[in-house]
Amino acid sequence: MGAVRKVAGYLGLGAVDQYDEAYDDDGQYEEEYMPATERAARRWRATIESSRIVMVQPLKYNDAPLIGQYFRDGQTVIMDVTGMAMPEATRMVDFAAGLAYGCEGRIERIADRVFLLAPAHVEIETT
């Protein structure tokens, strides 16, 4: 917190009390202000023991939030876009690739128009 105050003061940002609300009493980030990677890591640590694979067959791009929710909750997702038109399937794969990259996971093509989205804690072994 001291460093934030110094930088904010140096930059002339005035009152810096707003930056303090991101921390709890122990100097840790509060959940809503926590960086996405740290928030995801906490969820993944909690679900390592109960990991499962979720199969999703989206029919339209509007199904993307469902895939995102499963993945951010630490679940491995198999995404089958065979039922989508090619332009929407391409958008969905682009979304999934960005999701995997942003959450430090991986995306792998496992069949024609079928992809595996693996969170950071999941090890993928190919033979």
Secondary structure, 3 states (H helix, E strand, C coil): CHHHHHHHHHCCCCCCHHHHCCECCCCCECHHHCCHHHHHHHHHHHHCCCCCEEEECCCCHHHHHHHHHHHHCCCEEEEECCCCCHHHHHHHHHHHHHHHHHCCCEEEEEECCEEEEECCCCCCCCC
